[in-house]
């Protein structure tokens, strides 16, 4: 029987820990606050921003949403981020993606202070993933690994096929899998036969951003299949990178929605707690 790796239980465990940390912070006089920056134009981003607001309210975290018009300039976003960086009441900053075509996410993300970068997108935090040093690691790669661990799967020594090498998910996930002592094969747009690599894998992590990247004929019964893709289809529905029904052929798979994305949101808020710890240590010179 195929195991469907729904993330709700794993996410709630993280939220329970966050509530305890929020309570301790408030008792010590600190109100955690997350600033989310949203540029109008993408309905899915607006939905996710509001979903984070509801979760923040449940956790006792202050939530400040900055909504900018679709024609906002890069300079205006960088200035807004600078203001949030300088505001001690804001301990976490998150930029909702995608941005309109005239804006460079790469340049704008660089403006975020690494100690407030709850999505792990700044160069300093990306480097920390590679070196293993302390930092705020990207949330989605963390979620991918946390999900399989929650369901009792061990990555140490396992053959893993990673489909996708993007800066946001694939590349940092590769480094995190390496630290789990997995043996990792990376497939990408130039890979001639992805199916052949999946045949040999015990685990597959798919993070391409394209529906139907992995189809049913590419999946074998012993595979643990983690879908990190989020794609909005023409009818407005959300789909992953794995074709519908393909996961049913695997030993286990993560659904979209309800899988990696659900856990990613929880880890963003856990990163906020870690960011506060980092900032407090910097303030005291520890």
Secondary structure, 3 states (H helix, E strand, C coil): CCEECCCHHHHHHHHHHHHHHHHHHHHCCCCCEEEEEEECCCHHHHHHHHHHHHHHHHHCCEEEEEEECCCCCHHHHHHHHHHHHHCCCCCEEEECCCCCCCCCHHHHHCCCCHHHECCCCCHHHHHHHHHCCCCCCCHHHHHHHHHHHHCCCCCCCCEEEEECCCCCCHHHHHHHHHHCCCEEEEECCCCCCHHHHHHCCCEEEECCCCCCCECHHHCCCCCEEEECCCEECCCCCEECCECCCHHHHCCEECCCCCCHHHHHHHHHHHHHHHHHHHHHHHHHCC
